[in-house]
Amino acid sequence: MPRVRYSPESALIPTDPIAILQWAACHIETVGLHQGREAFAGAGRTVTLACSPRGAIDVAAGDGRRNRDRYYDTDAIQRGRARALRILAEHLAGHPLVGGDPPDAERLHCGVIDQWSNVPGRTAAEAAQALRTASDPAEPIF
């Protein structure tokens, strides 16, 4: 797997879910963890504000970082993002998650991630560690 170098200013967007998770781990360490009702970083947030693990995955997948002068394979990026969300959610749950059609599956995965992220006292270091552990293909979780 190609190694992705973390940089919030980078216009390069990974499509590989493992690279997305690793990039997101670095991002959480850099900007901090955001908890609360608005668990999703969402459109309009800059890449320098604290975010949830789900928000970090979105930033890793290009939210707020795309350069309008570059071509991006948005389908490949979205597939990688969806797989990264699934990998992290299943890692946090400790078992496979079956969510039906893609929108239902994404809601399920995001819900698991947000619930874990919003536990009182959760730290950015814990979130980064969870993202890194989930991204390690040598360590099967079940």
N, CA, C and O atoms as CSV, one atom per row, in Angstrom:
chain,resi,resn,atom,element,x,y,z
A,1,MET,N,N,0.844,-1.177,0.000
A,1,MET,CA,C,0.000,0.000,0.000
A,1,MET,C,C,0.890,1.242,0.000
A,1,MET,O,O,1.846,1.317,0.772
A,2,PRO,N,N,0.585,2.211,-0.857
A,2,PRO,CA,C,1.383,3.441,-0.864
A,2,PRO,C,C,1.161,4.216,0.427
A,2,PRO,O,O,0.043,4.299,0.936
A,3,ARG,N,N,2.227,4.772,0.936
A,3,ARG,CA,C,2.149,5.540,2.170
A,3,ARG,C,C,1.648,6.945,1.834
A,3,ARG,O,O,2.138,7.572,0.895
A,4,VAL,N,N,0.679,7.435,2.594
A,4,VAL,CA,C,0.120,8.760,2.376
A,4,VAL,C,C,0.696,9.687,3.425
A,4,VAL,O,O,0.671,9.381,4.617
A,5,ARG,N,N,1.205,10.800,2.991
A,5,ARG,CA,C,1.769,11.768,3.919
A,5,ARG,C,C,0.685,12.756,4.313
A,5,ARG,O,O,0.030,13.350,3.457
A,6,TYR,N,N,0.500,12.926,5.619
A,6,TYR,CA,C,-0.518,13.832,6.126
A,6,TYR,C,C,-0.109,15.282,5.907
A,6,TYR,O,O,1.014,15.674,6.226
A,7,SER,N,N,-1.013,16.063,5.367
A,7,SER,CA,C,-0.857,17.509,5.288
A,7,SER,C,C,-2.225,18.103,5.006
A,7,SER,O,O,-2.814,17.816,3.964
A,8,PRO,N,N,-2.750,18.931,5.917
A,8,PRO,CA,C,-4.068,19.506,5.669
A,8,PRO,C,C,-4.101,20.410,4.444
A,8,PRO,O,O,-5.174,20.686,3.907
A,9,GLU,N,N,-2.940,20.872,3.997
A,9,GLU,CA,C,-2.883,21.729,2.818
A,9,GLU,C,C,-2.791,20.922,1.526
A,9,GLU,O,O,-2.932,21.478,0.437
A,10,SER,N,N,-2.557,19.617,1.639
A,10,SER,CA,C,-2.352,18.792,0.452
A,10,SER,C,C,-3.614,18.724,-0.401
A,10,SER,O,O,-4.725,18.597,0.115
A,11,ALA,N,N,-3.424,18.810,-1.711
A,11,ALA,CA,C,-4.534,18.653,-2.646
A,11,ALA,C,C,-4.679,17.200,-3.073
A,11,ALA,O,O,-5.605,16.860,-3.809
A,12,LEU,N,N,-3.765,16.332,-2.614
A,12,LEU,CA,C,-3.848,14.914,-2.934
A,12,LEU,C,C,-4.865,14.256,-2.010
A,12,LEU,O,O,-4.827,14.451,-0.795
A,13,ILE,N,N,-5.765,13.482,-2.584
A,13,ILE,CA,C,-6.834,12.835,-1.828
A,13,ILE,C,C,-6.681,11.326,-1.991
A,13,ILE,O,O,-6.715,10.825,-3.115
A,14,PRO,N,N,-6.512,10.589,-0.885
A,14,PRO,CA,C,-6.399,9.138,-1.011
A,14,PRO,C,C,-7.737,8.497,-1.361
A,14,PRO,O,O,-8.798,9.000,-0.991
A,15,THR,N,N,-7.669,7.388,-2.075
A,15,THR,CA,C,-8.867,6.616,-2.393
A,15,THR,C,C,-8.876,5.290,-1.638
A,15,THR,O,O,-9.923,4.652,-1.521
A,16,ASP,N,N,-7.737,4.875,-1.132
A,16,ASP,CA,C,-7.616,3.634,-0.388
A,16,ASP,C,C,-8.160,3.835,1.031
A,16,ASP,O,O,-7.755,4.783,1.704
A,17,PRO,N,N,-9.063,2.970,1.501
A,17,PRO,CA,C,-9.659,3.175,2.827
A,17,PRO,C,C,-8.638,3.137,3.962
A,17,PRO,O,O,-8.797,3.841,4.959
A,18,ILE,N,N,-7.603,2.332,3.823
A,18,ILE,CA,C,-6.575,2.262,4.864
A,18,ILE,C,C,-5.818,3.589,4.926
A,18,ILE,O,O,-5.552,4.105,6.011
A,19,ALA,N,N,-5.477,4.131,3.774
A,19,ALA,CA,C,-4.793,5.431,3.734
A,19,ALA,C,C,-5.699,6.530,4.288
A,19,ALA,O,O,-5.224,7.433,4.976
A,20,ILE,N,N,-6.987,6.461,3.996
A,20,ILE,CA,C,-7.929,7.448,4.533
A,20,ILE,C,C,-7.953,7.378,6.055
A,20,ILE,O,O,-7.926,8.415,6.718
A,21,LEU,N,N,-8.003,6.172,6.618
A,21,LEU,CA,C,-8.018,6.026,8.079
A,21,LEU,C,C,-6.724,6.542,8.702
A,21,LEU,O,O,-6.760,7.203,9.739
A,22,GLN,N,N,-5.585,6.247,8.080
A,22,GLN,CA,C,-4.309,6.713,8.616
A,22,GLN,C,C,-4.198,8.238,8.539
A,22,GLN,O,O,-3.713,8.881,9.471
A,23,TRP,N,N,-4.649,8.805,7.429
A,23,TRP,CA,C,-4.639,10.263,7.275
A,23,TRP,C,C,-5.538,10.883,8.340
A,23,TRP,O,O,-5.172,11.881,8.960
A,24,ALA,N,N,-6.724,10.289,8.554
A,24,ALA,CA,C,-7.672,10.796,9.555
A,24,ALA,C,C,-7.079,10.745,10.957
A,24,ALA,O,O,-7.320,11.646,11.760
A,25,ALA,N,N,-6.306,9.701,11.262
A,25,ALA,CA,C,-5.661,9.604,12.578
A,25,ALA,C,C,-4.701,10.774,12.795
A,25,ALA,O,O,-4.705,11.395,13.858
A,26,CYS,N,N,-3.896,11.066,11.807
A,26,CYS,CA,C,-2.977,12.215,11.896
A,26,CYS,C,C,-3.754,13.517,12.047
A,26,CYS,O,O,-3.358,14.408,12.799
A,27,HIS,N,N,-4.860,13.615,11.323
A,27,HIS,CA,C,-5.660,14.841,11.369
A,27,HIS,C,C,-6.235,15.072,12.766
A,27,HIS,O,O,-6.161,16.185,13.285
A,28,ILE,N,N,-6.804,14.037,13.376
A,28,ILE,CA,C,-7.360,14.161,14.734
A,28,ILE,C,C,-6.267,14.584,15.716
A,28,ILE,O,O,-6.507,15.415,16.592
A,29,GLU,N,N,-5.074,14.018,15.571
A,29,GLU,CA,C,-3.967,14.394,16.452
A,29,GLU,C,C,-3.598,15.863,16.282
A,29,GLU,O,O,-3.214,16.530,17.243
A,30,THR,N,N,-3.715,16.356,15.065
A,30,THR,CA,C,-3.327,17.737,14.777
A,30,THR,C,C,-4.381,18.744,15.215
A,30,THR,O,O,-4.047,19.761,15.822
A,31,VAL,N,N,-5.654,18.475,14.915
A,31,VAL,CA,C,-6.698,19.471,15.175
A,31,VAL,C,C,-7.486,19.221,16.446
A,31,VAL,O,O,-8.159,20.130,16.932
A,32,GLY,N,N,-7.424,18.026,16.999
A,32,GLY,CA,C,-8.155,17.709,18.217
A,32,GLY,C,C,-9.495,17.059,17.938
A,32,GLY,O,O,-9.960,17.000,16.800
A,33,LEU,N,N,-10.100,16.576,19.004
A,33,LEU,CA,C,-11.370,15.872,18.924
A,33,LEU,C,C,-12.517,16.796,19.287
A,33,LEU,O,O,-12.473,17.483,20.307
A,34,HIS,N,N,-13.539,16.811,18.453
A,34,HIS,CA,C,-14.766,17.564,18.727
A,34,HIS,C,C,-15.829,16.573,19.169
A,34,HIS,O,O,-16.060,15.568,18.497
A,35,GLN,N,N,-16.474,16.848,20.290
A,35,GLN,CA,C,-17.571,16.016,20.773
A,35,GLN,C,C,-18.818,16.868,20.898
A,35,GLN,O,O,-18.745,18.095,20.958
A,36,GLY,N,N,-19.948,16.211,20.937
A,36,GLY,CA,C,-21.195,16.924,21.156
A,36,GLY,C,C,-22.233,16.589,20.120
A,36,GLY,O,O,-22.076,15.656,19.332
A,37,ARG,N,N,-23.309,17.370,20.133
A,37,ARG,CA,C,-24.429,17.113,19.237
A,37,ARG,C,C,-24.023,17.188,17.775
A,37,ARG,O,O,-24.534,16.427,16.954
A,38,GLU,N,N,-23.127,18.077,17.443
A,38,GLU,CA,C,-22.663,18.216,16.058
A,38,GLU,C,C,-21.409,17.356,15.882
A,38,GLU,O,O,-20.301,17.876,15.746
A,39,ALA,N,N,-21.597,16.050,15.886
A,39,ALA,CA,C,-20.464,15.126,15.821
A,39,ALA,C,C,-19.802,15.116,14.454
A,39,ALA,O,O,-18.640,14.729,14.332
A,40,PHE,N,N,-20.513,15.529,13.439
A,40,PHE,CA,C,-20.003,15.528,12.076
A,40,PHE,C,C,-19.434,16.897,11.757
A,40,PHE,O,O,-20.096,17.910,11.983
A,41,ALA,N,N,-18.210,16.944,11.233
A,41,ALA,CA,C,-17.579,18.217,10.923
A,41,ALA,C,C,-18.396,18.977,9.892
A,41,ALA,O,O,-18.625,20.177,10.047
A,42,GLY,N,N,-18.836,18.297,8.845
A,42,GLY,CA,C,-19.756,18.889,7.884
A,42,GLY,C,C,-19.172,19.948,6.974
A,42,GLY,O,O,-18.073,20.456,7.195
A,43,ALA,N,N,-19.926,20.263,5.960
A,43,ALA,CA,C,-19.514,21.279,4.994
A,43,ALA,C,C,-19.400,22.631,5.684
A,43,ALA,O,O,-20.165,22.937,6.598
A,44,GLY,N,N,-18.456,23.423,5.249
A,44,GLY,CA,C,-18.282,24.755,5.800
A,44,GLY,C,C,-17.242,24.820,6.908
A,44,GLY,O,O,-16.751,25.904,7.222
A,45,ARG,N,N,-16.898,23.696,7.503
A,45,ARG,CA,C,-15.837,23.700,8.517
A,45,ARG,C,C,-14.498,23.678,7.799
A,45,ARG,O,O,-14.345,23.034,6.761
A,46,THR,N,N,-13.547,24.380,8.358
A,46,THR,CA,C,-12.223,24.353,7.744
A,46,THR,C,C,-11.479,23.123,8.229
A,46,THR,O,O,-11.895,22.473,9.188
A,47,VAL,N,N,-10.400,22.813,7.577
A,47,VAL,CA,C,-9.619,21.640,7.938
A,47,VAL,C,C,-8.752,21.892,9.162
A,47,VAL,O,O,-7.973,21.021,9.551
A,48,THR,N,N,-8.869,23.057,9.775
A,48,THR,CA,C,-8.057,23.348,10.951
A,48,THR,C,C,-8.844,23.260,12.249
A,48,THR,O,O,-8.262,23.426,13.321
A,49,LEU,N,N,-10.150,23.005,12.191
A,49,LEU,CA,C,-10.966,22.922,13.401
A,49,LEU,C,C,-11.041,21.500,13.909
A,49,LEU,O,O,-10.968,20.546,13.136
A,50,ALA,N,N,-11.188,21.364,15.236
A,50,ALA,CA,C,-11.362,20.038,15.829
A,50,ALA,C,C,-12.555,19.344,15.188
A,50,ALA,O,O,-13.532,19.991,14.811
A,51,CYS,N,N,-12.471,18.029,15.068
A,51,CYS,CA,C,-13.561,17.285,14.437
A,51,CYS,C,C,-13.682,15.909,15.072
A,51,CYS,O,O,-12.835,15.485,15.857
A,52,SER,N,N,-14.744,15.235,14.714
A,52,SER,CA,C,-14.978,13.866,15.157
A,52,SER,C,C,-14.175,12.916,14.276
A,52,SER,O,O,-13.652,13.333,13.242
A,53,PRO,N,N,-14.066,11.641,14.667
A,53,PRO,CA,C,-13.416,10.685,13.769
A,53,PRO,C,C,-14.104,10.628,12.400
A,53,PRO,O,O,-13.440,10.508,11.371
A,54,ARG,N,N,-15.425,10.715,12.397
A,54,ARG,CA,C,-16.145,10.707,11.120
A,54,ARG,C,C,-15.798,11.955,10.314
A,54,ARG,O,O,-15.603,11.877,9.101
A,55,GLY,N,N,-15.720,13.096,10.976
A,55,GLY,CA,C,-15.315,14.320,10.288
A,55,GLY,C,C,-13.898,14.229,9.756
A,55,GLY,O,O,-13.606,14.729,8.670
A,56,ALA,N,N,-13.005,13.586,10.525
A,56,ALA,CA,C,-11.623,13.423,10.075
A,56,ALA,C,C,-11.558,12.533,8.837
A,56,ALA,O,O,-10.759,12.781,7.934
A,57,ILE,N,N,-12.397,11.499,8.793
A,57,ILE,CA,C,-12.455,10.650,7.604
A,57,ILE,C,C,-12.936,11.471,6.411
A,57,ILE,O,O,-12.412,11.328,5.306
A,58,ASP,N,N,-13.922,12.319,6.627
A,58,ASP,CA,C,-14.419,13.166,5.534
A,58,ASP,C,C,-13.348,14.136,5.046
A,58,ASP,O,O,-13.206,14.346,3.841
A,59,VAL,N,N,-12.593,14.730,5.972
A,59,VAL,CA,C,-11.512,15.636,5.563
A,59,VAL,C,C,-10.444,14.840,4.814
A,59,VAL,O,O,-9.925,15.305,3.799
A,60,ALA,N,N,-10.115,13.647,5.304
A,60,ALA,CA,C,-9.133,12.807,4.618
A,60,ALA,C,C,-9.597,12.482,3.204
A,60,ALA,O,O,-8.787,12.367,2.284
A,61,ALA,N,N,-10.923,12.333,3.040
A,61,ALA,CA,C,-11.490,12.024,1.726
A,61,ALA,C,C,-11.756,13.281,0.903
A,61,ALA,O,O,-12.439,13.221,-0.119
A,62,GLY,N,N,-11.223,14.410,1.341
A,62,GLY,CA,C,-11.226,15.600,0.504
A,62,GLY,C,C,-12.091,16.759,0.917
A,62,GLY,O,O,-11.959,17.836,0.335
A,63,ASP,N,N,-12.982,16.605,1.899
A,63,ASP,CA,C,-13.827,17.741,2.298
A,63,ASP,C,C,-12.954,18.918,2.730
A,63,ASP,O,O,-12.138,18.800,3.645
A,64,GLY,N,N,-13.135,20.030,2.072
A,64,GLY,CA,C,-12.388,21.242,2.400
A,64,GLY,C,C,-10.966,21.262,1.898
A,64,GLY,O,O,-10.227,22.200,2.194
A,65,ARG,N,N,-10.556,20.248,1.142
A,65,ARG,CA,C,-9.161,20.178,0.687
A,65,ARG,C,C,-9.018,20.077,-0.822
A,65,ARG,O,O,-7.896,20.101,-1.330
A,66,ARG,N,N,-10.094,19.966,-1.537
A,66,ARG,CA,C,-9.979,19.792,-2.989
A,66,ARG,C,C,-9.534,21.086,-3.660
A,66,ARG,O,O,-9.925,22.189,-3.279
A,67,ASN,N,N,-8.708,20.899,-4.666
A,67,ASN,CA,C,-8.211,22.013,-5.465
A,67,ASN,C,C,-9.004,22.011,-6.767
A,67,ASN,O,O,-9.037,21.002,-7.471
A,68,ARG,N,N,-9.636,23.123,-7.088
A,68,ARG,CA,C,-10.501,23.159,-8.272
A,68,ARG,C,C,-9.746,22.978,-9.578
A,68,ARG,O,O,-10.362,22.734,-10.615
A,69,ASP,N,N,-8.425,23.093,-9.547
A,69,ASP,CA,C,-7.614,22.923,-10.753
A,69,ASP,C,C,-7.137,21.489,-10.960
A,69,ASP,O,O,-6.435,21.204,-11.930
A,70,ARG,N,N,-7.511,20.590,-10.062
A,70,ARG,CA,C,-7.109,19.188,-10.156
A,70,ARG,C,C,-8.301,18.313,-10.501
A,70,ARG,O,O,-9.445,18.649,-10.193
A,71,TYR,N,N,-8.020,17.182,-11.146
A,71,TYR,CA,C,-9.053,16.183,-11.396
A,71,TYR,C,C,-9.039,15.193,-10.237
A,71,TYR,O,O,-7.976,14.758,-9.795
A,72,TYR,N,N,-10.223,14.843,-9.751
A,72,TYR,CA,C,-10.361,13.840,-8.706
A,72,TYR,C,C,-11.328,12.765,-9.174
A,72,TYR,O,O,-12.364,13.063,-9.769
A,73,ASP,N,N,-10.985,11.530,-8.903
A,73,ASP,CA,C,-11.886,10.414,-9.194
A,73,ASP,C,C,-12.842,10.320,-8.006
A,73,ASP,O,O,-12.617,9.555,-7.068
A,74,THR,N,N,-13.892,11.099,-8.067
A,74,THR,CA,C,-14.801,11.212,-6.915
A,74,THR,C,C,-15.495,9.893,-6.594
A,74,THR,O,O,-15.786,9.622,-5.429
A,75,ASP,N,N,-15.762,9.072,-7.599
A,75,ASP,CA,C,-16.366,7.761,-7.315
A,75,ASP,C,C,-15.417,6.899,-6.485
A,75,ASP,O,O,-15.840,6.268,-5.516
A,76,ALA,N,N,-14.147,6.869,-6.856
A,76,ALA,CA,C,-13.161,6.078,-6.112
A,76,ALA,C,C,-12.972,6.643,-4.709
A,76,ALA,O,O,-12.839,5.884,-3.749
A,77,ILE,N,N,-12.959,7.957,-4.580
A,77,ILE,CA,C,-12.823,8.578,-3.266
A,77,ILE,C,C,-14.015,8.217,-2.385
A,77,ILE,O,O,-13.839,7.874,-1.216
A,78,GLN,N,N,-15.219,8.291,-2.931
A,78,GLN,CA,C,-16.413,7.975,-2.143
A,78,GLN,C,C,-16.456,6.496,-1.756
A,78,GLN,O,O,-16.890,6.158,-0.655
A,79,ARG,N,N,-16.013,5.621,-2.647
A,79,ARG,CA,C,-15.937,4.191,-2.298
A,79,ARG,C,C,-14.938,3.971,-1.168
A,79,ARG,O,O,-15.209,3.218,-0.233
A,80,GLY,N,N,-13.791,4.625,-1.255
A,80,GLY,CA,C,-12.782,4.510,-0.199
A,80,GLY,C,C,-13.288,5.055,1.122
A,80,GLY,O,O,-13.048,4.465,2.176
A,81,ARG,N,N,-13.991,6.185,1.070
A,81,ARG,CA,C,-14.566,6.785,2.278
A,81,ARG,C,C,-15.579,5.844,2.911
A,81,ARG,O,O,-15.558,5.628,4.123
A,82,ALA,N,N,-16.475,5.279,2.087
A,82,ALA,CA,C,-17.499,4.368,2.615
A,82,ALA,C,C,-16.856,3.137,3.249
A,82,ALA,O,O,-17.298,2.677,4.302
A,83,ARG,N,N,-15.821,2.606,2.614
A,83,ARG,CA,C,-15.126,1.446,3.179
A,83,ARG,C,C,-14.402,1.818,4.461
A,83,ARG,O,O,-14.370,1.023,5.400
A,84,ALA,N,N,-13.814,3.018,4.520
A,84,ALA,CA,C,-13.136,3.470,5.747
A,84,ALA,C,C,-14.133,3.587,6.894
A,84,ALA,O,O,-13.840,3.176,8.017
A,85,LEU,N,N,-15.310,4.145,6.616
A,85,LEU,CA,C,-16.343,4.240,7.655
A,85,LEU,C,C,-16.741,2.850,8.139
A,85,LEU,O,O,-16.878,2.628,9.341
A,86,ARG,N,N,-16.927,1.909,7.205
A,86,ARG,CA,C,-17.302,0.549,7.586
A,86,ARG,C,C,-16.216,-0.111,8.423
A,86,ARG,O,O,-16.509,-0.716,9.454
A,87,ILE,N,N,-14.971,0.000,7.991
A,87,ILE,CA,C,-13.853,-0.615,8.715
A,87,ILE,C,C,-13.779,-0.062,10.136
A,87,ILE,O,O,-13.645,-0.828,11.090
A,88,LEU,N,N,-13.864,1.258,10.284
A,88,LEU,CA,C,-13.783,1.847,11.621
A,88,LEU,C,C,-14.975,1.440,12.474
A,88,LEU,O,O,-14.801,1.076,13.637
A,89,ALA,N,N,-16.180,1.494,11.919
A,89,ALA,CA,C,-17.371,1.139,12.689
A,89,ALA,C,C,-17.314,-0.313,13.149
A,89,ALA,O,O,-17.643,-0.612,14.298
A,90,GLU,N,N,-16.903,-1.210,12.270
A,90,GLU,CA,C,-16.820,-2.618,12.645
A,90,GLU,C,C,-15.718,-2.849,13.667
A,90,GLU,O,O,-15.852,-3.704,14.542
A,91,HIS,N,N,-14.635,-2.096,13.562
A,91,HIS,CA,C,-13.571,-2.187,14.566
A,91,HIS,C,C,-14.101,-1.746,15.929
A,91,HIS,O,O,-13.868,-2.413,16.936
A,92,LEU,N,N,-14.805,-0.632,15.954
A,92,LEU,CA,C,-15.333,-0.113,17.224
A,92,LEU,C,C,-16.409,-1.030,17.798
A,92,LEU,O,O,-16.483,-1.209,19.014
A,93,ALA,N,N,-17.243,-1.610,16.940
A,93,ALA,CA,C,-18.313,-2.508,17.396
A,93,ALA,C,C,-17.760,-3.875,17.799
A,93,ALA,O,O,-18.327,-4.552,18.656
A,94,GLY,N,N,-16.659,-4.271,17.181
A,94,GLY,CA,C,-16.070,-5.565,17.474
A,94,GLY,C,C,-16.694,-6.718,16.705
A,94,GLY,O,O,-16.443,-7.883,17.014
A,95,HIS,N,N,-17.498,-6.401,15.714
A,95,HIS,CA,C,-18.141,-7.432,14.905
A,95,HIS,C,C,-18.619,-6.812,13.590
A,95,HIS,O,O,-18.733,-5.592,13.478
A,96,PRO,N,N,-18.897,-7.664,12.594
A,96,PRO,CA,C,-19.409,-7.134,11.324
A,96,PRO,C,C,-20.756,-6.445,11.512
A,96,PRO,O,O,-21.555,-6.842,12.359
A,97,LEU,N,N,-20.994,-5.422,10.723
A,97,LEU,CA,C,-22.256,-4.681,10.756
A,97,LEU,C,C,-22.934,-4.809,9.394
A,97,LEU,O,O,-22.307,-4.569,8.362
A,98,VAL,N,N,-24.193,-5.179,9.390
A,98,VAL,CA,C,-24.946,-5.325,8.147
A,98,VAL,C,C,-26.004,-4.243,8.128
A,98,VAL,O,O,-26.860,-4.184,9.010
A,99,GLY,N,N,-25.943,-3.377,7.107
A,99,GLY,CA,C,-26.837,-2.235,7.085
A,99,GLY,C,C,-27.770,-2.152,5.903
A,99,GLY,O,O,-28.396,-1.111,5.709
A,100,GLY,N,N,-27.896,-3.179,5.113
A,100,GLY,CA,C,-28.808,-3.111,3.974
A,100,GLY,C,C,-28.202,-2.359,2.813
A,100,GLY,O,O,-27.040,-2.562,2.463
A,101,ASP,N,N,-29.010,-1.475,2.209
A,101,ASP,CA,C,-28.530,-0.726,1.046
A,101,ASP,C,C,-27.469,0.290,1.492
A,101,ASP,O,O,-27.357,0.579,2.684
A,102,PRO,N,N,-26.686,0.837,0.541
A,102,PRO,CA,C,-25.585,1.730,0.920
A,102,PRO,C,C,-25.973,2.899,1.831
A,102,PRO,O,O,-25.240,3.164,2.785
A,103,PRO,N,N,-27.088,3.617,1.594
A,103,PRO,CA,C,-27.411,4.709,2.525
A,103,PRO,C,C,-27.711,4.208,3.944
A,103,PRO,O,O,-27.314,4.844,4.920
A,104,ASP,N,N,-28.408,3.076,4.061
A,104,ASP,CA,C,-28.683,2.521,5.393
A,104,ASP,C,C,-27.401,2.068,6.075
A,104,ASP,O,O,-27.211,2.291,7.271
A,105,ALA,N,N,-26.532,1.437,5.317
A,105,ALA,CA,C,-25.256,0.981,5.877
A,105,ALA,C,C,-24.437,2.171,6.363
A,105,ALA,O,O,-23.845,2.116,7.441
A,106,GLU,N,N,-24.398,3.249,5.575
A,106,GLU,CA,C,-23.627,4.418,5.996
A,106,GLU,C,C,-24.212,5.035,7.264
A,106,GLU,O,O,-23.462,5.436,8.154
A,107,ARG,N,N,-25.534,5.115,7.360
A,107,ARG,CA,C,-26.153,5.642,8.589
A,107,ARG,C,C,-25.783,4.777,9.794
A,107,ARG,O,O,-25.479,5.297,10.868
A,108,LEU,N,N,-25.809,3.466,9.612
A,108,LEU,CA,C,-25.433,2.551,10.688
A,108,LEU,C,C,-23.982,2.768,11.092
A,108,LEU,O,O,-23.680,2.902,12.278
A,109,HIS,N,N,-23.093,2.803,10.124
A,109,HIS,CA,C,-21.665,2.978,10.417
A,109,HIS,C,C,-21.405,4.311,11.095
A,109,HIS,O,O,-20.665,4.379,12.077
A,110,CYS,N,N,-22.009,5.368,10.575
A,110,CYS,CA,C,-21.816,6.698,11.165
A,110,CYS,C,C,-22.362,6.743,12.591
A,110,CYS,O,O,-21.755,7.355,13.469
A,111,GLY,N,N,-23.496,6.100,12.821
A,111,GLY,CA,C,-24.075,6.071,14.165
A,111,GLY,C,C,-23.162,5.394,15.171
A,111,GLY,O,O,-22.989,5.885,16.287
A,112,VAL,N,N,-22.573,4.264,14.779
A,112,VAL,CA,C,-21.649,3.551,15.667
A,112,VAL,C,C,-20.438,4.426,15.971
A,112,VAL,O,O,-20.013,4.525,17.122
A,113,ILE,N,N,-19.888,5.053,14.951
A,113,ILE,CA,C,-18.705,5.909,15.130
A,113,ILE,C,C,-19.042,7.099,16.026
A,113,ILE,O,O,-18.287,7.413,16.947
A,114,ASP,N,N,-20.167,7.762,15.763
A,114,ASP,CA,C,-20.544,8.934,16.550
A,114,ASP,C,C,-20.813,8.576,18.008
A,114,ASP,O,O,-20.429,9.317,18.913
A,115,GLN,N,N,-21.470,7.448,18.234
A,115,GLN,CA,C,-21.756,7.031,19.609
A,115,GLN,C,C,-20.454,6.782,20.364
A,115,GLN,O,O,-20.311,7.207,21.510
A,116,TRP,N,N,-19.511,6.102,19.734
A,116,TRP,CA,C,-18.213,5.849,20.361
A,116,TRP,C,C,-17.473,7.165,20.607
A,116,TRP,O,O,-16.909,7.378,21.680
A,117,SER,N,N,-17.483,8.029,19.621
A,117,SER,CA,C,-16.754,9.297,19.698
A,117,SER,C,C,-17.270,10.210,20.802
A,117,SER,O,O,-16.499,10.954,21.409
A,118,ASN,N,N,-18.564,10.155,21.059
A,118,ASN,CA,C,-19.172,11.083,22.008
A,118,ASN,C,C,-19.203,10.593,23.449
A,118,ASN,O,O,-19.833,11.222,24.299
A,119,VAL,N,N,-18.538,9.490,23.735
A,119,VAL,CA,C,-18.448,9.033,25.124
A,119,VAL,C,C,-17.729,10.119,25.926
A,119,VAL,O,O,-16.653,10.568,25.532
A,120,PRO,N,N,-18.323,10.547,27.059
A,120,PRO,CA,C,-17.676,11.583,27.869
A,120,PRO,C,C,-16.236,11.191,28.229
A,120,PRO,O,O,-15.962,10.063,28.638
A,121,GLY,N,N,-15.350,12.139,28.066
A,121,GLY,CA,C,-13.950,11.924,28.393
A,121,GLY,C,C,-13.113,11.342,27.269
A,121,GLY,O,O,-11.902,11.186,27.426
A,122,ARG,N,N,-13.730,11.017,26.136
A,122,ARG,CA,C,-12.983,10.485,24.991
A,122,ARG,C,C,-11.942,11.524,24.579
A,122,ARG,O,O,-12.229,12.721,24.564
A,123,THR,N,N,-10.745,11.073,24.249
A,123,THR,CA,C,-9.668,11.990,23.886
A,123,THR,C,C,-9.291,11.864,22.415
A,123,THR,O,O,-9.616,10.883,21.745
A,124,ALA,N,N,-8.596,12.888,21.939
A,124,ALA,CA,C,-8.085,12.843,20.564
A,124,ALA,C,C,-7.100,11.705,20.396
A,124,ALA,O,O,-7.067,11.070,19.341
A,125,ALA,N,N,-6.291,11.430,21.418
A,125,ALA,CA,C,-5.330,10.331,21.340
A,125,ALA,C,C,-6.050,8.996,21.193
A,125,ALA,O,O,-5.611,8.139,20.426
A,126,GLU,N,N,-7.155,8.807,21.922
A,126,GLU,CA,C,-7.928,7.564,21.796
A,126,GLU,C,C,-8.539,7.445,20.402
A,126,GLU,O,O,-8.548,6.365,19.812
A,127,ALA,N,N,-9.041,8.545,19.889
A,127,ALA,CA,C,-9.637,8.528,18.554
A,127,ALA,C,C,-8.582,8.203,17.504
A,127,ALA,O,O,-8.827,7.392,16.611
A,128,ALA,N,N,-7.412,8.830,17.603
A,128,ALA,CA,C,-6.331,8.555,16.646
A,128,ALA,C,C,-5.896,7.100,16.734
A,128,ALA,O,O,-5.646,6.461,15.711
A,129,GLN,N,N,-5.804,6.575,17.947
A,129,GLN,CA,C,-5.408,5.174,18.121
A,129,GLN,C,C,-6.446,4.233,17.508
A,129,GLN,O,O,-6.086,3.246,16.868
A,130,ALA,N,N,-7.728,4.535,17.700
A,130,ALA,CA,C,-8.780,3.699,17.109
A,130,ALA,C,C,-8.695,3.712,15.587
A,130,ALA,O,O,-8.832,2.668,14.949
A,131,LEU,N,N,-8.470,4.883,15.001
A,131,LEU,CA,C,-8.337,4.989,13.542
A,131,LEU,C,C,-7.133,4.191,13.055
A,131,LEU,O,O,-7.217,3.492,12.045
A,132,ARG,N,N,-6.013,4.293,13.771
A,132,ARG,CA,C,-4.802,3.565,13.363
A,132,ARG,C,C,-4.984,2.057,13.524
A,132,ARG,O,O,-4.604,1.290,12.639
A,133,THR,N,N,-5.554,1.633,14.631
A,133,THR,CA,C,-5.752,0.207,14.857
A,133,THR,C,C,-6.685,-0.382,13.810
A,133,THR,O,O,-6.443,-1.471,13.291
A,134,ALA,N,N,-7.755,0.348,13.505
A,134,ALA,CA,C,-8.690,-0.119,12.471
A,134,ALA,C,C,-8.015,-0.199,11.115
A,134,ALA,O,O,-8.396,-1.023,10.283
A,135,SER,N,N,-7.020,0.642,10.879
A,135,SER,CA,C,-6.375,0.687,9.566
A,135,SER,C,C,-5.289,-0.366,9.396
A,135,SER,O,O,-4.680,-0.452,8.330
A,136,ASP,N,N,-5.038,-1.163,10.418
A,136,ASP,CA,C,-3.968,-2.162,10.344
A,136,ASP,C,C,-4.511,-3.471,9.795
A,136,ASP,O,O,-5.136,-4.233,10.532
A,137,PRO,N,N,-4.280,-3.752,8.497
A,137,PRO,CA,C,-4.821,-4.984,7.919
A,137,PRO,C,C,-4.175,-6.243,8.491
A,137,PRO,O,O,-4.702,-7.340,8.303
A,138,ALA,N,N,-3.045,-6.107,9.183
A,138,ALA,CA,C,-2.374,-7.272,9.770
A,138,ALA,C,C,-3.053,-7.699,11.074
A,138,ALA,O,O,-2.785,-8.784,11.589
A,139,GLU,N,N,-3.913,-6.862,11.595
A,139,GLU,CA,C,-4.575,-7.141,12.867
A,139,GLU,C,C,-6.066,-7.351,12.642
A,139,GLU,O,O,-6.839,-6.401,12.762
A,140,PRO,N,N,-6.490,-8.570,12.318
A,140,PRO,CA,C,-7.928,-8.789,12.149
A,140,PRO,C,C,-8.652,-8.552,13.466
A,140,PRO,O,O,-8.155,-8.899,14.538
A,141,ILE,N,N,-9.837,-7.951,13.365
A,141,ILE,CA,C,-10.555,-7.621,14.597
A,141,ILE,C,C,-11.544,-8.693,14.990
A,141,ILE,O,O,-12.041,-8.670,16.116
A,142,PHE,N,N,-11.853,-9.633,14.111
A,142,PHE,CA,C,-12.734,-10.750,14.457
A,142,PHE,C,C,-12.527,-11.884,13.504
A,142,PHE,O,O,-13.177,-12.921,13.627
